[in-house]
């Protein structure tokens, strides 16, 4: 029995050795994969760091551009307000000049109309006087 037990022990030891060898190879493969994964993580960390730096630079540039846009917007708004004020003032001035010229034209037109009525009235009176003149002078009996 001792020899059978010894044989069985040898068999179990060999079986355990093969399992340990298989497990060792699997552990080596896992370690290699972990090394590869760690290298890739390092590469990703470097890439992410670069991207963060680029993002920060882009944010700074965006902020500068936004400030410039705000400044330009203010300038344009001021220019528009100034132009609007000038145009409004010119419109008022033109309206006043137009009103003044219109008033002056109306006065002149009234003068011409009055003169026309005076001339027409004078012509009527002259016509009546000239038509009765021969009677008054005795030329016609």
HUCOR-V386965 format. One record per run of one state. SS is the DSSP state (hx for helix, st for strand, lp for the rest). FROM is the first residue (numbers start at 1). TO is the last residue. If there is no record, write none. Layout:
# HUCOR-V386965
ss: (SS/SS)
from: (FROM/FROM)
to: (TO/TO)
This chain:
# HUCOR-V386965
ss: (lp/hx/lp)
from: (1/2/138)
to: (1/137/141)
